[in-house]
Amino acid sequence: MALGPRLDLRQSQSLVMTPQLQQAIKLLALSNLEIETFIGEALDANPLLEIGEAAPAEVLEAGDADLRRTHLESSPVDQLVSEGRAAEDRPLDIDGGALDLDRDTGDGALATASATAQSADLGGDFGGGAGAGGGEGPDIDERGALAASLAEHLHAQAGAVAPDAATLFVARWLIDALDETGYLRISLDEVAETLGIALADCERALAVVHALDPTGVGARSLGECLALQAREADRYDPLMARLLDNLELLGRGELPRLKRLCGVDDEDFAEMMAELRGYDPKPGLRFGSGPAEAVTPDILIQAAGDGGWAIVLNPATLPRVLVNRSYYVEMRRACMAKQARAWLGEKLADANWLVKALDQRQKTILKVASEIVKQQDGFFRHGVSALKPLTLRTVAEAVEMHESTVSRVTSNKYLQCARGTFELKYFFTSGVASADGEGAVSAEAVKAAIRQLIDAEDPKAILSDDTLVDLLRARGFDLARRTVAKYREAIGLGSSVQRRRQKTLAAVR
């Protein structure tokens, strides 16, 4: 058998994810704040990019035959994202002005008054972006200073209360050891061992912490926290002390036994309970690490006059990035070296791609949101009880995209309607079989029904899970008892025993 060289030709196909395609996919999943950060970094890195004025939002109205469907023109980015054709991913030299007339992105020629009226009807000023309302947003100085944290609030007081520097040092150490609720979860023995000091020194430092505002911080248990507040209110007598020493009986709802231990009648016990309700069991929660940020919706929904829905992209969230072509021409004239021209051409290609990708992101969000509104029409008309089971696959097939694309689009995106602000993922719920066997109902609708039944229950006739099963079956929900218990716990409602104790305590006035 002879050995010799041989040349074979083989042909294969593979999907190549270019950096630009990867970035386009990543942009779909970014929130408004993340998009702003991304654009800021792009502006710093590319001299050809600049921020343009925000255009008025485009309202999309759908007729009865084509309810809330968007008819978007096909684009290379849409095809790349949905079909994965990375080989065709080429940055195009797109004029930024041409995108201003694109009706699908909300940048069309519709009057500004339409978007302004829509925002006003929805109860919010969503046109406050640059150019949308004729004014600029508030300066950073107008936003107010950040609220102090619990530790900062306590440190500011400790210096005036501590008798000496050594006690102040230990008190500050204890302040830093407090949890978010204001409790000290570490024992004084451990503190003394860690710091190498006597236990008496730790106790003196803890007394300093107990003297700070809010009253109750530094407590090691709920009873101690309430006792500190009772002393502050000059209500810590032997009867109150006995009540605070037996809080576990109060938690179990054993009120007659608790009255006997305290040696009080019904009237005195009611007064003690009223005093106890005025105390704060978690004083540290009055302070936070920072202010809560309001959610800015990406999509605005309003009922249209023809019975459909008007869908608009929030103009405050629309990124307005333009390519400065006059500056590009000036720079190209000044660039004589081949390497400089190549660098400038690369920056122009990157700028054109970013404008195109942001524009396509807006189209994709609007397209997916429109289909969600179409699928969940009953929710917008009748509330959560009419919410239908919906999966990513259903929406993906309707908009002719991949499930992963729809998942990215609905992440960290919010929708504002007359019923409130909801994350787009809220409308994707699992299904529960109906009692009549005709289709399925949304799990959110089941939770709403359970909450409604429990809120309306008689304090003297608490509904058990078995009773809830029968009542839900009468409403058309075919559920097992363990399923009802799972949904009840998911919405934060206790068992029948727990609710009976809570309502018994609430009845004590």
SVG drawing of the C-alpha trace seen along z (x, -y; Angstrom):
<svg xmlns="http://www.w3.org/2000/svg" viewBox="-70 -76 74 78">
<polyline fill="none" stroke="black" stroke-width="0.4" points="0.0,0.0 1.5,-3.2 1.4,-6.4 1.2,-9.8 -0.2,-13.3 -3.9,-14.1 -5.7,-17.4 -9.4,-17.5 -11.9,-20.4 -14.5,-20.7 -17.3,-23.2 -19.1,-24.0 -21.4,-26.7 -21.1,-28.4 -22.8,-31.3 -20.4,-34.1 -21.4,-36.7 -19.6,-39.9 -18.9,-42.5 -21.6,-44.8 -24.2,-42.1 -23.4,-41.2 -23.7,-44.8 -27.1,-45.2 -28.5,-42.2 -27.2,-43.6 -28.9,-47.0 -32.3,-45.3 -32.0,-44.2 -30.7,-47.5 -32.9,-49.7 -33.3,-53.5 -30.6,-54.3 -28.3,-51.7 -28.9,-53.1 -28.0,-56.6 -24.8,-55.3 -24.0,-53.5 -24.6,-56.6 -22.5,-58.7 -19.6,-56.3 -20.1,-56.3 -20.1,-60.1 -16.8,-60.2 -15.2,-57.7 -16.5,-59.0 -16.1,-62.7 -18.6,-62.3 -21.5,-61.7 -23.7,-64.3 -26.9,-64.6 -29.9,-65.9 -33.2,-67.3 -35.9,-64.8 -38.7,-64.6 -42.4,-64.5 -43.7,-61.0 -45.7,-59.3 -49.0,-57.9 -50.0,-54.7 -53.7,-54.1 -55.1,-50.8 -58.4,-50.0 -60.7,-47.2 -59.5,-44.9 -55.8,-45.5 -55.9,-46.1 -52.7,-47.7 -50.5,-46.0 -47.4,-47.8 -46.3,-47.5 -42.6,-48.0 -40.3,-48.1 -37.8,-45.4 -34.3,-46.4 -30.9,-44.6 -30.6,-44.8 -34.1,-43.3 -33.2,-40.4 -29.8,-39.9 -31.3,-39.9 -34.2,-37.6 -32.5,-35.3 -28.8,-35.5 -27.4,-36.4 -24.2,-37.8 -22.4,-37.7 -24.6,-40.6 -23.8,-42.8 -22.2,-45.9 -22.3,-49.4 -24.2,-51.7 -23.6,-55.4 -27.1,-56.6 -28.0,-60.2 -29.3,-60.9 -31.9,-63.3 -33.5,-60.5 -34.5,-58.7 -36.4,-61.7 -39.3,-61.0 -39.6,-57.3 -43.2,-57.0 -42.6,-53.6 -40.1,-54.9 -42.3,-57.7 -40.2,-60.4 -42.7,-61.2 -44.5,-64.4 -47.4,-64.0 -48.1,-67.1 -46.5,-67.6 -49.9,-68.3 -51.0,-64.7 -48.2,-63.3 -48.6,-66.1 -52.3,-65.4 -51.6,-61.7 -49.1,-62.3 -51.5,-64.6 -54.4,-62.1 -52.2,-59.4 -51.5,-61.5 -47.9,-62.2 -45.6,-64.6 -43.8,-62.3 -42.8,-64.9 -40.2,-66.5 -37.2,-65.5 -35.2,-68.0 -37.1,-69.5 -40.4,-67.7 -41.8,-70.3 -39.7,-73.3 -37.7,-73.2 -34.8,-71.5 -34.8,-68.9 -33.9,-69.9 -30.3,-70.5 -28.5,-68.2 -28.7,-70.9 -32.5,-70.9 -32.9,-67.3 -32.0,-67.8 -29.4,-66.1 -29.5,-62.4 -31.2,-61.4 -28.8,-60.4 -28.4,-56.7 -29.1,-55.3 -25.4,-55.0 -24.8,-58.6 -27.7,-59.8 -26.5,-58.1 -22.8,-59.1 -23.9,-62.7 -25.4,-62.4 -23.0,-60.1 -20.3,-62.7 -22.6,-64.8 -23.9,-61.9 -20.7,-59.9 -19.0,-60.8 -15.5,-60.1 -13.5,-59.2 -13.1,-55.5 -16.9,-55.1 -17.4,-57.1 -15.1,-54.7 -17.0,-51.6 -20.4,-53.3 -19.4,-54.1 -18.3,-50.5 -21.7,-49.3 -23.4,-51.8 -21.6,-50.3 -22.6,-46.8 -26.4,-47.6 -28.5,-46.0 -30.9,-47.9 -33.7,-47.6 -31.6,-49.2 -31.0,-46.0 -27.7,-44.8 -27.4,-41.1 -24.0,-40.5 -23.7,-39.8 -21.8,-42.1 -19.5,-39.2 -18.4,-38.9 -17.9,-42.7 -15.8,-42.7 -13.7,-39.8 -13.3,-41.4 -12.2,-44.8 -10.3,-43.5 -12.2,-45.5 -14.2,-44.8 -17.9,-43.9 -18.8,-46.8 -17.2,-49.2 -19.4,-47.6 -22.5,-48.1 -21.7,-51.8 -21.3,-52.2 -24.5,-50.4 -26.3,-52.7 -25.0,-55.6 -26.5,-54.0 -29.8,-53.5 -30.0,-57.2 -29.8,-58.2 -32.6,-59.0 -34.7,-57.1 -35.5,-55.5 -35.1,-51.8 -32.0,-51.5 -29.3,-49.2 -31.9,-46.8 -31.0,-43.1 -34.6,-41.9 -38.1,-43.1 -39.0,-43.3 -36.0,-45.5 -36.7,-47.8 -40.3,-48.3 -39.1,-48.7 -36.8,-51.5 -39.7,-53.3 -41.9,-52.7 -39.3,-54.3 -39.0,-57.3 -42.8,-57.7 -42.8,-57.2 -45.1,-54.2 -42.7,-51.5 -44.4,-50.3 -44.4,-46.7 -47.5,-45.8 -46.0,-47.0 -42.8,-45.2 -44.7,-41.9 -46.5,-42.4 -43.2,-42.9 -41.7,-39.8 -44.5,-37.7 -44.7,-38.9 -44.7,-35.3 -48.2,-34.9 -49.3,-38.0 -48.0,-36.5 -49.9,-33.3 -53.1,-35.2 -53.4,-33.9 -54.9,-37.1 -56.9,-35.7 -53.7,-34.1 -51.8,-37.3 -54.4,-39.3 -54.0,-37.0 -50.2,-37.3 -50.4,-41.0 -53.2,-41.2 -55.3,-43.7 -58.9,-43.8 -60.2,-44.3 -60.1,-48.1 -56.6,-48.3 -55.4,-45.7 -56.9,-47.5 -55.1,-50.7 -51.8,-48.8 -52.3,-47.4 -53.1,-50.8 -49.9,-52.1 -48.0,-49.2 -49.3,-49.9 -47.8,-53.3 -44.3,-52.0 -42.0,-51.2 -40.7,-47.6 -38.1,-48.4 -36.9,-52.0 -34.0,-51.7 -36.2,-51.3 -37.0,-55.1 -33.7,-55.6 -32.4,-54.2 -29.2,-53.9 -30.6,-56.3 -33.7,-57.7 -36.1,-55.5 -36.0,-56.1 -39.3,-56.4 -39.9,-54.1 -39.9,-55.8 -42.2,-53.9 -41.0,-53.1 -44.4,-52.7 -47.6,-54.9 -51.0,-53.4 -54.3,-55.3 -57.7,-54.3 -58.3,-55.5 -61.6,-57.0 -62.2,-54.1 -62.2,-51.5 -58.6,-50.5 -55.5,-51.6 -53.1,-54.5 -49.5,-53.3 -46.6,-55.7 -43.0,-55.5 -42.3,-57.8 -40.4,-60.7 -38.4,-61.2 -36.7,-57.8 -36.0,-58.1 -32.2,-58.4 -31.5,-61.1 -28.0,-60.4 -26.9,-62.1 -23.9,-61.9 -22.1,-65.3 -21.3,-65.1 -20.0,-68.6 -17.4,-67.9 -16.5,-64.6 -15.9,-66.6 -13.7,-69.0 -11.7,-66.3 -11.3,-64.4 -9.8,-67.4 -7.3,-67.8 -6.4,-64.0 -3.6,-63.5 -2.1,-60.3 -3.5,-57.0 -3.7,-55.8 -5.7,-58.9 -8.2,-58.5 -8.7,-54.8 -9.3,-55.8 -11.8,-58.5 -13.6,-56.1 -13.9,-53.6 -15.4,-56.2 -17.9,-57.2 -18.9,-53.5 -19.3,-53.1 -21.4,-56.2 -23.7,-55.2 -24.1,-51.7 -25.1,-53.2 -27.7,-55.4 -29.1,-52.5 -29.0,-50.1 -30.8,-52.6 -33.5,-53.3 -34.0,-49.6 -34.2,-49.1 -37.1,-51.5 -38.9,-49.8 -38.5,-46.4 -39.7,-47.6 -42.8,-49.1 -43.5,-46.1 -43.3,-43.7 -45.3,-46.0 -48.0,-46.4 -48.4,-42.6 -48.6,-42.3 -51.4,-44.9 -53.2,-43.0 -52.9,-39.7 -53.9,-41.2 -56.7,-43.4 -59.0,-42.2 -56.6,-43.4 -56.6,-47.0 -60.4,-47.0 -61.5,-45.0 -58.5,-44.6 -56.4,-41.8 -59.3,-39.4 -59.3,-39.3 -55.5,-38.7 -54.9,-35.7 -52.0,-33.2 -49.3,-34.4 -45.9,-32.9 -42.8,-34.3 -43.3,-31.8 -46.8,-33.2 -45.5,-36.8 -42.4,-35.7 -44.4,-33.8 -46.7,-36.7 -43.9,-39.3 -41.7,-36.8 -38.8,-37.0 -36.9,-34.6 -38.0,-33.9 -34.7,-35.2 -35.2,-38.5 -38.6,-39.0 -37.2,-38.1 -34.5,-40.8 -37.0,-43.4 -39.3,-42.8 -36.5,-42.9 -36.5,-46.2 -39.1,-47.8 -42.2,-49.3 -45.7,-50.2 -47.9,-53.0 -51.6,-52.8 -54.7,-54.0 -54.4,-51.0 -50.8,-51.9 -47.3,-51.1 -46.4,-47.5 -43.2,-45.7 -43.7,-44.1 -42.8,-40.7 -45.9,-41.1 -48.1,-40.2 -46.4,-36.8 -48.2,-34.5 -48.8,-30.8 -52.2,-29.2 -54.5,-27.5 -57.3,-25.2 -60.8,-26.6 -63.6,-24.8 -65.7,-24.5 -62.7,-23.1 -62.8,-25.9 -59.3,-27.2 -57.2,-28.5 -57.0,-31.5 -54.0,-33.5 -52.3,-32.8 -52.4,-36.5 -56.2,-36.5 -56.3,-33.6 -54.2,-35.6 -56.4,-38.6 -59.5,-36.5 -57.9,-34.9 -56.9,-38.4 -60.5,-39.6 -62.0,-36.7 -59.7,-37.0 -60.1,-40.8 -63.9,-40.4 -63.9,-37.5 -65.7,-37.9 -63.3,-38.1 -65.5,-35.6 -65.6,-33.2 -62.0,-33.0 -61.8,-31.1 -59.8,-28.0 -57.9,-26.8 -60.5,-24.2 -63.3,-26.8 -61.2,-29.0 -61.0,-26.1 -64.9,-25.8 -65.4,-29.5 -62.8,-29.7 -64.4,-26.8 -67.7,-28.6 -65.9,-31.5 -64.5,-29.2 -61.1,-28.3 -60.4,-24.6 -57.5,-24.5 -56.2,-22.0 -55.9,-23.0 -52.1,-23.0 -52.2,-25.3 -54.4,-27.8 -52.0,-27.7 -49.1,-28.4 -50.8,-31.4 -51.9,-32.7 -48.4,-32.6 -47.0,-34.1 -49.1,-37.3 -48.1,-37.5 -51.3,-36.3 -51.1,-34.0 -53.0,-30.9 -56.4,-30.9 -54.9,-30.5 -52.5,-33.4 -55.2,-35.6 -57.5,-34.8 -54.8,-35.9 -54.2,-39.1 -57.8,-40.0 -58.3,-39.1 -55.5,-41.5 -56.9,-44.2 -60.2,-43.9 -58.6,-44.8 -58.9,-48.5"/>
</svg>
